[in-house]
């Protein structure tokens, strides 16, 4: 049923819930609150048990309560069939595992029940208002292909329709990735975002440490406050104190005005100190005092300024090794290292490589006026097999380069950087794996087994050789990664209970 007559300017919302009390609350309280916040009429449709297979008129947002696996399947089905629709999942089981399950199924956010109509309307209005934010460098964009984006008969690419509908494609708060390693990161972010304690993010360069810091800020109660990021490795040592703590007029040559530093600008929000290990030791002591007391003095100033800041630090080095080497204060490390998060390198989340590459390809094809839309199967295999020492940033740069340098609609192996063609370590591992597999086959010839068992031993042997990396094992066996997933499912059905 609908809460009122449909309007061309109305915000369509679907509510799928088997709980009649929840539906009454939506009908009696939420509609008016939401219309007040959005400044638009709302057309709300109620579904008491199961949502339709597909909405005729796609809602802007759907609220779905789920308490069992069947209701979770409804959420997953709607997420796959309506990728542009915001999905807000609600459950009386407010555990982190339940929240992660809803995100894996396709929900954009999760709220534990019971929840007040006021809190629900605030979260919904915020989601709807930010459904199409302006493009940012840390958010991956994707576009729909248009009729004008195909290559002409002479092989020259025509520019895609610049008015095509671009939308933000994210799996979680700016991240793209559904691998187990990334779900572990999402789980940690959801657990600790609401805390006031400092967070210490570690990970190799290019793994997305600033995106992680922004996700923590967005999920915290400080999300409406400022997020101030400062890269300690990019600031000269003689300017860093002023950049972080601010200065008073006349404090040094060139200080012509009073100036707030990054810490003051972050008051009421989050201060992210990237590559904190690059901060000089004397400034580390001053930062420690700020964290302990919540106050600072500007350079050249005498007044104590009280601040309310959530601190997040990051480094691409081993922080304990830096402490042992005397480059990082031990007391600051233990003050900051309260809630640690480690971001996995791209080689440990190989299942995310192609989705990331596709998102970068769509983004840069749009920006450069090119027609690229997809990767060939061979190109995808090459992307997955490479180890990406520079992580997501290296992948991003590689896709941008090929988008600029070449034309076409399909990315082929020849379009990829030369380094992907000459990964000597991979070639060496590949040849060794093939030799090991042949030896395994010779040993098996003395004991005939059912074909599926032999196949299982070969594939599991390859996986073991490549430390569980499905993409590299698949490349060695000259099969697709999806084949390995499918085979594993079939083996589970054949194995005795």
Residue, then its C-alpha position, 0 to 999 in steps of 0.5 A: x500500500x502507499x502512504x499517499x498519492x504518487x507525485x512526480x517529485x515524490x521520493x519513492x520508498x519501499x518497506x519490506x517487513x513481516x513485522x506489523x508493528x514496524x510497518x505501523x510505526x513507518x506509516x504513522x510516524x516516519x512519513x511526516x518526519x522524513x518529508x520534513x527533513x527531505x522537503x519533498x513528499x514521500x510515496x511509501x509502499x508497504x510489503x508485509x511479507x516478501x518484496x516483488x521480484x522486481x519493482x516496476x518503478x524503482x524506489x529511491x530507498x528500501x527498508x528491509x527487516x530481516x531475521x532469518x536466511x530467507x529474508x536475507x535472500x530477499x535483500x540480496x535479490x533486490x540488491x542485485x536487481x536494483x543496483x541504484x536503489x539504496x538499501x537500509x537493513x534492519x534487524x533485532x540481532x544487532x551483532x557485527x556478524x549480522x551487520x556484515x551479512x547484510x553488507x555482503x548481501x548488498x545493503x548500504x547500511x545497517x541499523x539494529x532494532x528497535x529504532x526510533x522514527x526520529x533516528x530512522x528518518x535522520x539516517x534515511x534522509x542523510x543517505x538519500x541526500x548523499x546518494x549521488x555525491x560529487x566525484x572525489x579522488x578516493x571514490x571509484x566512479x562507474x558509468x553506464x555505456x551509451x549507444x554513442x560509445x562504441x568504436x566506429x568501423x575504422x577502429x577510431x573511438x568515439x567519445x562516450x556521451x558526456x551526459x551519461x548517468x555516473x554514480x558512485x560504486x562502493x562496497x563499503x564507505x569508499x572501498x571497493x572489495x568483497x574479498x574475505x580480507x576486506x570484509x575483516x577490515x569492514x568488520x573492524x571499522x564498524x566495531x571501532x568507529x564509534x569509539x573516541x580512542x585513537x586508531x593506528x592504521x598500518x599497511x603498504x603504500x597504496x592500500x587505502x589508509x586515508x580511505x580507511x580513516x575517512x570511513x572511520x570518520x563517516x561511521x562515527x558520531x563526528x561525521x558532521x564535523x571536519x575531517x582533516x588529513x595531513x601527510x607528514x612525509x610531504x611537509x618539510x620538517x621546519x614547517x611541520x610544527x606550524x602546519x600541525x599546531x598553528x602559529x601566532x603573528x610574528x612567531x617567525x619570519x613570514x608569519x604575518x598573521x595568526x594561523x590555525x594548524x591542522x589540529x585546531x581545524x579538526x576540532x569537533x572532528x577527526x585529525x588523520x596523521x598519515x605517515x606519522x613516522x616521518x614526524x620529527x621526534x620533538x614534534x612527536x613529543x608535542x603531539x603526545x602532549x596534545x593527545x594526553x591533555x587535549x590542548x595545545x599552544x600555537x607556535x609563538x603563543x602562550x594561550x592553551x587552546x582546548x580541543x576535542x579531536x579523534x586521532x587517527x594515524x597511519x604508516x607504511x612501515x613496521x611501527x615496532x621496528x621504527x620504535x626499536x630504531x629510535x625513529x618513533x617515540x615508544x610512549x607515542x606509539x602506545x598512546x596511539x596504538x590503541x585500536x589497530x587496523x591493518x590493510x591487506x596488500x592487493x596481492x592478498x585480495x586478488x578477487x578484488x583486482x578486476x572489480x577495482x580495475x573495471x571501476x577505474x576503467x569506467x572512471x577514466x574512460x569517461x574523463x578522457x572521452x574514450x570508449x573502453x568498457x570491459x576487459x578481455x578474459x585474457x587481460x583479466x587473468x593477467x591483472x589477477x596474476x600480477x602481484x601489484x607491489x604498488x597495490x591499488x595506487x599502482x593498479x589505478x595508474x596502470x588503468x589510467x595510462x592504458x586509457x590515455x594511450x589506447x583506443x577501443x571498447x575492450x582492453x586486451x593484453x597488449x594494452x596492459x603495461x609491459x611489466x605485467x607481461x614480464x613478471x619473472x617471479x610469476x613465470x618462475x612460479x608457473x613453470x615450477x607449478x606445472x612441473x610439480x603437477x606433472x610429477x603429481x600426475x605420474x605418481x597418481x598413475x599407479x592408483x586409479x581414482x575417480x576423475x573428480x578426485x584426481x581433479x580435486x588433488x590437482x587443483x588443491x595441489x596448485x592452490x597449496x603451491x600458490x599459498x591459496x591464491x586462486x587467481x595464480x593457481x587458475x592461471x597455472x592450470x589455464x582455467x578461470x578462477x570461477x572454475x575453481x570456485x565451482x569445482x569446490x562447491x561440487x566436491x563439497x556435495x560429493x564428499x561423505x557427510 
